């Protein structure tokens, strides 16, 4: 993405990872906790998110270890809500108010991610996650009880480069794409978007910090507001509760809690915004 010396142009679409970015937990680890498999699943998940193992090598292995039921996956929606990044709802409402299209792009389980999306005002067609298959003949199926998860439907999101492949389908003239995430699968999608924002407010992964176009080190999403919006479009937030979040986001760039990898670009960004907010 290249900007002129005196402008910062609004993005049209923001794609947000879920686990470790919008929420302070890894959903699959929370499900594993119910089966006493937390340590093993957490280790596998961190190895994939840190880029030490390809996601496809461990995705179905983790699910087979815990075999969650639909009820447990629905319980994960509440866990997500209880562990939202503190300003996530405010920031997403502000983006919606400014006409930005927000998507959830996650390797998590679709039913839980969709439930979180509903809470945040993101329609199902903008939630991209992995659909689970259930075993209809396991458990007390004769009483109408659904069996546990038996696998997943085919999806590019089962693979290390899956987010990149999915994002390529959104590329079009006039569209400006931003991806926000904390793991190796997010970083692998960097070439498919105009700006990759690494989020380190939950999990600090050095490879993400070093390679992201922008890195957020604090546990807030407020820096996304000045990143996503032009100063002109951000004026829509004046007099709204989200104006305070916009100011907080700018302050994060001024004090180094959010920063561009390129120092010159960081300074130019601050000059463009100046003292407008």
Buried (B, 14 or more C-beta within 10 A) or exposed (E): EEEEEEEBBBBBBBBBBBBBBBBBBBBBBBBBBBBEBBEBBBEBBBBBBBBEBBBEEBBEEBBEBBBBBBEBBEBBBEBBBEBBBEBBBBBBBBBBEBEBBBBBBBBBBBBBBBBBBEBBEBEEEBBBBBEBEBBEEBBEEEEEEBBBBBEBEEBBBBBBBBBBBBBBEBEEEEEBBBBBBBBBBBBBBBEBBBBBBBBBBBBEBEBBBEBBBBBBBBBBBBBBBBBBBBBEBBBBBEEBEBBBBBBBBBBBBEEEBBBBBEEEBBEBBBEBBEEEB
